């Protein structure tokens, strides 16, 4: 702080008192905090009232900022918790979309000829065998939108579902796999039912997995997949 010399005409200043007590304000005879006292000049010092007020205002601002920061941190924590809750609800809703045993995929648009559909199916098969799953999905879906026979359309649904499983999109895979049984001439119906059950089990939905395994056993009790279905049912029971 600034220091001003104080000269008194009628009396002498007490310089010894200022030397022994640094917290003494010489001209007023009162004590103040050392941080707000001006340094003595020639043994005589005075406090600057403007700087004292400024220091007080700074203390108030510091306190207010600290309270504001605490309140802001608390609000951010609450928002983070709310966001986590929204994400959890969103994941639950995504799962509920696929809780129906029957898929909601739209019907084929029939925009390609039968010959084109067969050609797309072959190209999709080649892409799948080459592990180029995005391209395989594209060709198989074009086959679905063609006038190819029902058995070929069912197979296309099956391989689209398989491709989406490889692409780690199990929910979309289920939507296509559940369409396969709608085509009774398709040769992959039992495989589709089994794969649907296994996918549900991996997603943690034991009830839906059990539903499709039992559906498989009812429809193909003597089929090749029946034994695997029974093993899966035993696994589900051990998980309960």
Buried (B, 14 or more C-beta within 10 A) or exposed (E): BEBEEEEEEEEEBEEEEBEEEEEBBBEEEEEBEEEBBBEBBEBBBBBBEEEBEEBEEEEEEEEEEEEEEEEEEEEEEEEEEEEEEEEEEEEEEEBEEBEEEEBEBEEBEEEBEEEBBBBBBEBBBEBBEEEBBEBBBBBBBBBBBBBBBEBBBBBBBBBBBBBBBBBEBBEBBBBBBBBBBBBEEBEBBBBBBBBBBBBBBEBEBBEBBBBBBBBBBEBBEEBEBBEBBEEBBEBBEEEE
